[in-house]
Amino acid sequence: MPNKRPRGPQPHWRPKRETLRVLAAVDVVLDRYRDHLPVSLRQLFYVLVSDGVLAKTERDYKRMCEYVGMARRSGRIGWEVIRDDTQVAVQAPQAFDGPADFWATVKAAADEYRVDRQAGQPVRLELWCEAIGMVPQLARLGAGFGIACFSGGGFDGLAGKHDAAQRAVAGGLKTRVLHLGDYDQSGEHLFSSLAEDVVAFAAAAGAVVEFERVAVTAEQVARYGLPTAPPKPSDRRSFSGAATTQAEALPPDILADIVRAAIERHRDPAVHRAVLAREETERSEIQTQLRSWPSPER
């Protein structure tokens, strides 16, 4: 039997009244968080739950995903504002249309020249999050400080834990991992599993790594009125709370404030300003040298 689900663009889609109601609320959310786009579907759902538009049920989540999917197919919602968390991107080798394109790329690289913005700080920072869908937003927040972001989901990422320890060794300084994860049995045990393994790998190589739980915490659940659910009865592991909350329940702007504050607690602002000034000076020198090169077209 052929699959009758929509395929490809759907420019003639005519949503029903209930669908329009939900999509109107989606428009409001996307406008509210326009400085934090793209958002994941799960983040969008939790905001709609907090706004009273949807119930915190799997049925309503799937319903919202269907509505938003059709809105994207029809062109009502732009493709760039929603993040597809399951997509894995593999970058193709860089290629050029010709010499002119190459030199344009060189100029763009000079314009974007950056130094290590963590240089001179007392501790090197990394951002880790349980949900891969949160990486783009966190990466933007860390970029201004030269901080990389990684997804630490799952208990079996042995190579990732070893790599983290090796980065700490190469950095030559104490490393502090700022971690964001779900507030539930799995999230707490994931955090402790990651921390214990990475710290042990690093110690064996003569490096120091510390972990800091940035979100979600019990205090944040109460302060921001985050939606909760009972702990899974099938999960017998210990848990410090009475109700669970996913990290993506934090609204994007609040998440940004929490992460930025955590970063700034471990940054020396005078050192950061000095590094940015050095970066600007060196960028200008490179741009001047590049302008003095003979034109490759001559």
N, C-alpha and C positions, 0 to 999 in steps of 0.2 A: 504494500500500500504506500503511495507517495506521501511524503511529509508535507502537510499543508501549512506549516509555520511560515511566516513571512521570510523572504530571502532578499538580500540586496536592498537598494533604496526603495522607499515607500512614499513617494511625493504626494500621493492622493489619499493618504491616511486621514480618516475622519474620526477622531476620538470621541468617546461617549462622555456624558456629563460628569460622571464620577472620575473618569480619567482626566478630564479638563480641570476638575477641582484639585486633584493631586498635583498635576503639572503646574498649575498656577502657584501652588505652594513651593514647588521645586524652583520655579523662577525666582521667587522671593529669596529662597536660601542661596541660590547661586549669585544673586545680586548682593546679598548681605556679605558673602565671603568672597567677593570678586578679587580681593587682594591675596587670596590663599588658593586660588584655582591652579591646577585641577583638584577636585575632591574625589574620593572613592565613593562607590555606591553605598558602602557600609557607613561611611561618615554622613552622607546625605540622608540615609535612613534614620540614623540616630537623631539628627537635627529635626527631622519631620516628626519623630516620636516626641521629642521635647516640646515641639510647637503644638502638639495635640492633633496633628493631621492624620497620623497613622498610629495603630496599636503596635506594641512591641511583640509581634508574633512573626513566625516564619512565613505565614500566609501573606501578611501585609508586606513583608520584605520582598517576597517573590513577585507580588503584584506591582510594587513600585519599580522593581527591575524591569518588568515587562513594559510598563508604561514609558519609562525612561528610554528603554531600548527602541521602542517604536518612535518616540519623539526624536531620537538621534537619526534613525533611518529616514524619517520624513523631513529632516532639516530643521525641526522646531528647536532642538537643542544642539549646540555646536559640539562636534566631536572632541574638541580640545579641552572642554571644561570638566569632563568626567574621566577619571583615571581607570583603566582596565587593569585590575590588580593581577590577573592571571597571565598577562602577556609577558613573555620573555623576549627581550630584544637582543639580537646578535648583530653587532655592527660590522658592516662590510669594510674591507680594506679601503683606505683613502685613495681616491683617484682624482685626476684633474682633466678638464676639457682641453687644456693646452698650457703653454708657458704663461700666458696672461692670467689664466685662472690660478696657476701656481703662485705667481707673484702677488696676486690679490689675497691669497690665503696667507702668505708670509706677512703681508701688511696687517691683516686682521689679527694674526698671532702677536705681532708687535704691539698692536693697540690693546690687546688683552693680557699683556705680560703681567705676571704675578709672582711674587716671592712666597716663601713659606710663611704664612701669616701666624703660625704658631711659634715661630722662632723667638727665643728669649723668654718664653713663658715658663713658669715653674713646673707645669705639668702639661703633657700632651693630651688632648681630648679626642674622643671618638663618640659618635652617636650611634646607638644600636636600638632597633625596634623589633618587636615580635612580628608585627604585620608588615609584609612587604609593600602593601599599598600605601603605607605612610612614608616610605623612603623619599619620594620626590619632594614632599613638603619639608621634611626634616633636612634633606640635602640643601635646599635653598636657604634654610635658616643657618646651617653650618657653614655655607660657602663663604660668607662674609668674614668668618674667622679662620678660614682654612681648615675646617673640620670635616672629615669624611663621615659618611653615614652608611651603615650596614644593616641588613636584615638578619636577625638572629633567631628566626622561627625554627621550631623543631628541636628535638633532643639529640639528633644523630649527626649534627654538622661538625664532625670531628676535625675535618680539614680546616673549616672556618675558624675553629677555636685555636688550632695550631698556628694558622696564619696570623691571627690577632696577637698571639704571643710573639711571633717573629717580628711583627710591626713594632711592638714595644721594644724589642731588642734593638732593632735598627734605629728607633727614635732616640735612644740613648738617655731618655728621661723617664720618670714615672708616668705611666699612662692611666688616665681615668676614663672609664666607659660610662657614659650617661645613657641609661637604659629605660626604654618605654615598653610596657607590656600590659596584657590583660590583668585585671584584678580578679583572679580565680585560682583554683587549685593548679591548673596547668601553668598559668602565668607565673605564680610564685615558684613552682618547682623548676620551670624553665630558667628563671632568673638565677636561682641558686646553682643549677647544673652548669649553666654557662660560666658563671663567676668562678666556681670552684675549679673547673677544668682549665680555663684560661689562666687563672692565677697560678695554678700548679705548673702548667707548661712554661709560663714566663719565668717563674722562680727557678725552674730547672736550668734555664738559659741565662740566669743572672739578671733578670729584669723584674720590675715591680709594676703590677697592674691592680687597680682598684675599681670596683663597680659601685655605681650609685643609682638607686631606683628613683627615677624622675617622675614616672607616671605608669599606671594609675595607682594612687594611694587611697586609703580609706578616707583621709582628710579631704582629698579632692572630690571623692564621690559625694560626701556630705556638703561641701562648700558649693559645688556647682549643680547639685541636684541631679546627678547623672542617673539615667535609667538602669535598673538592676534586675537580676533574675536569681532565683535560688541556685545554690551550688548543685552540680549534677550528682544525684544520689549514687550513680554508678562509680563515681570517682572517690575512692576511699582515702586519698592522700590528705594530709593535714592542710588546713587553710585558716588564715588569721581572721577572715571576715565571716559575716553572716549572709551576705549576698554578693553576687558577682557583677562585674562591669567590664565591658570590652574597651580597649584603649581608644578605638575609633568613636566611642561615645563622647569623647572630649570634643567640643566644637573647635573648628580649625583655628579661630583667633585665640581662644583660650590655650589651646595646645601650643601655639606659637609663643605666647607670653611665658608659659611655663618653661619651655625649652630655652628661650632666650635668657630668662633669668638664671637658669641652671648654668648656662655657658658663662655668663658674665660673672657669676660667683667665683669662677676659677680663672678669670682673665685679669691681668694687670693692664688697666686702660692706657697707662703711659707707654708701656712697651708696645701695645697694639698700635697706638698712634705713630710711634717712631717707625714701626715696620711699614705702615701704610705710606709714610712720607718717603722712606727709602724706596719703596716700590714705585712711587710716582716719579721720583728722580731717575731711576734706572729705566723706566719705561720711556721717558722723554729722551734719554740718551740713545736708546735703541732706535727710536723713531727718527732721530736726527741722523744717525749713521745710515739708516735705511734710505733716507731721502738723498743722501750723498752718493749712493751707489749709481753707477752708470745704468741707464735704462736698458733692460734686456732686449728691447725691440730695436735698438740701434745696431 
